[in-house]
Amino acid sequence: MTNEVSKPDPNHSDNARTGVTRRKMLATSAGALLGASVIGRAQGATTKTDIGDMKPHVDFSLQGKSALVTGAARGIGRAIAVALAAAGADVMGLDICAVAAPNLVYPPATADDLAATGKLVQAQKRRWIGVTADIRDMPATQAAAERAVKEFGKLDIAIANAAIQIYGPLAEMSDENWKNVIDVNLNGTANTLRAVLPHMLSRKYGRIVIIASGQGRHGFKNGSAYAASKWGVIGLMKSVAWEVGKEGITVNCVEPGLVDTALTRNPGRWKEALKEGGKQPNDQPTEQEVIAARLPQAVMGIPWMQPDEVAPAVVFLCTDAANRVSGATYDASAGDSVKYTA
Ligand SMILES: NC(=O)c1ccc[n+]([C@@H]2O[C@H](COP(=O)([O-])OP(=O)(O)OC[C@H]3O[C@@H](n4cnc5c(N)ncnc54)[C@H](O)[C@@H]3O)[C@@H](O)[C@H]2O)c1
């Protein structure tokens, strides 16, 4: 194998930082233009400063920004809405506030839940708009984004958080369950991005964070539909990040580990947690049993996280300090990510 970067070559500039040979750059006029700008930047970096413009970019404020958070009525979405507000952003919280699909083994969020999120956002002295809508409904999702732009003046941030979870072995899974999980988690997330992107593209600014899952980073027995949807949103994120990278818009994913919310605090999810821990669950597993099954595998010594422990990673990705973070997956998993390689 030849190493064009380190091999002495009269046509090869001293350009190890970029990993591109001078000969290759000059191959086309476009390459030559790109080469000039890359070399210019590389030289600037070595002759002027080693750390960019020498200003520490540690401003994590979202003052003056506005955000749309889907699935904001409770759980992780609520924690993100409140954390964004605490950092200075006005927030629109969107939620279906109803049963999102048959066969969910946990109760639906309600209009009162969404209103409670609104009170918490307002307690941070930020503006709040609550919207009841289904992210599978593209016109309704677009209307929400348009309303945010109209009432806040612009939309800087979108957090695609809403999702559902249904477990079951693939061979036995009903068509209905498979389609509902993919429709909410993958199609609904894509709808959310398609609704906000035109507004961000027109201003050449945007921060998009998709809430994926640890189950979008590894397999999960009986969780094929959910895991497929969460691997799917990571592929979606990486592709869209590339499409809009030159337009001032970043797109990233945050992958929570197990978090204590209505989605997980129920006998159905606890049974899967027990099976994951090698235990045979009965019909009504207790919290103590689940904790005992999870603790031996718990990297940070806790059985699950709280929603407000996920939210700060999301806030960071929305700040200007993260303006060069895009196409990335951020695990907020209390260390579960030590167990997978990608
Ligand atoms: N709780 C966990 O352990 C965990 C772990 C990894 C990832 N996640 C992800 O975090 C996100 C939030 O999950 P959570 O645990 O807070 O669950 P949750 O059920 O408490 O909250 C999800 C919210 O999304 C809303 N929603 C569902 N379908 C919708 C739709 N079609 N349109 C609009 N709103 C809809 C629900 O009404 C609910 O308020 C989800 O993407 C989930 O997959 C959760």
The ligand as a MOL file (V3000), in Angstrom:
LIG
                    3D

  0  0  0     0  0            999 V3000
M  V30 BEGIN CTAB
M  V30 COUNTS 44 48 0 0 0
M  V30 BEGIN ATOM
M  V30 1 N -36.8920 6.1800 28.4520 0
M  V30 2 C -35.8460 5.5460 27.9540 0
M  V30 3 O -35.2590 4.6600 28.5790 0
M  V30 4 C -35.3090 5.9080 26.6050 0
M  V30 5 C -34.0790 5.3870 26.2250 0
M  V30 6 C -33.5630 5.7030 24.9900 0
M  V30 7 C -34.2510 6.5440 24.1550 0
M  V30 8 N -35.4530 7.0520 24.5430 0 CHG=1
M  V30 9 C -36.1270 7.9480 23.5970 0
M  V30 10 O -36.3740 9.1760 24.2530 0
M  V30 11 C -37.5140 9.8010 23.6770 0
M  V30 12 C -38.5080 10.1740 24.7580 0
M  V30 13 O -38.9290 8.9880 25.4120 0
M  V30 14 P -39.5350 8.9870 26.8710 0
M  V30 15 O -38.8890 7.8800 27.6000 0
M  V30 16 O -39.5380 10.3450 27.4400 0 CHG=-1
M  V30 17 O -41.0360 8.4760 26.5350 0
M  V30 18 P -42.4620 9.0760 26.9100 0
M  V30 19 O -43.4590 8.0860 26.4160 0
M  V30 20 O -42.5130 9.4580 28.3350 0
M  V30 21 O -42.5060 10.4120 26.0500 0
M  V30 22 C -42.7010 10.3840 24.6640 0
M  V30 23 C -43.6430 11.5050 24.2950 0
M  V30 24 O -43.8300 11.4800 22.8880 0
M  V30 25 C -45.2080 11.6690 22.6150 0
M  V30 26 N -45.5480 11.0670 21.3290 0
M  V30 27 C -45.5770 9.7580 21.0250 0
M  V30 28 N -45.9750 9.5750 19.7570 0
M  V30 29 C -46.2050 10.8130 19.2540 0
M  V30 30 C -46.6370 11.2840 17.9990 0
M  V30 31 N -46.9410 10.4400 17.0050 0
M  V30 32 N -46.7380 12.6180 17.8040 0
M  V30 33 C -46.4540 13.4740 18.8060 0
M  V30 34 N -46.0600 13.0840 20.0230 0
M  V30 35 C -45.9290 11.7640 20.2470 0
M  V30 36 C -45.9150 10.9880 23.7680 0
M  V30 37 O -47.2560 11.4450 23.9100 0
M  V30 38 C -45.0180 11.3270 24.9380 0
M  V30 39 O -45.4010 12.5120 25.5820 0
M  V30 40 C -38.0480 8.8050 22.6490 0
M  V30 41 O -37.4980 9.0960 21.3750 0
M  V30 42 C -37.4950 7.4900 23.1370 0
M  V30 43 O -37.4080 6.5300 22.1190 0
M  V30 44 C -36.0070 6.7580 25.7510 0
M  V30 END ATOM
M  V30 BEGIN BOND
M  V30 1 1 1 2
M  V30 2 2 2 3
M  V30 3 1 2 4
M  V30 4 1 4 5
M  V30 5 2 4 44
M  V30 6 2 5 6
M  V30 7 1 6 7
M  V30 8 2 7 8
M  V30 9 1 8 9
M  V30 10 1 8 44
M  V30 11 1 9 10
M  V30 12 1 9 42
M  V30 13 1 10 11
M  V30 14 1 11 12
M  V30 15 1 11 40
M  V30 16 1 12 13
M  V30 17 1 13 14
M  V30 18 2 14 15
M  V30 19 1 14 16
M  V30 20 1 14 17
M  V30 21 1 17 18
M  V30 22 2 18 19
M  V30 23 1 18 20
M  V30 24 1 18 21
M  V30 25 1 21 22
M  V30 26 1 22 23
M  V30 27 1 23 24
M  V30 28 1 23 38
M  V30 29 1 24 25
M  V30 30 1 25 26
M  V30 31 1 25 36
M  V30 32 1 26 27
M  V30 33 1 26 35
M  V30 34 2 27 28
M  V30 35 1 28 29
M  V30 36 1 29 30
M  V30 37 2 29 35
M  V30 38 1 30 31
M  V30 39 2 30 32
M  V30 40 1 32 33
M  V30 41 2 33 34
M  V30 42 1 34 35
M  V30 43 1 36 37
M  V30 44 1 36 38
M  V30 45 1 38 39
M  V30 46 1 40 41
M  V30 47 1 40 42
M  V30 48 1 42 43
M  V30 END BOND
M  V30 END CTAB
M  END
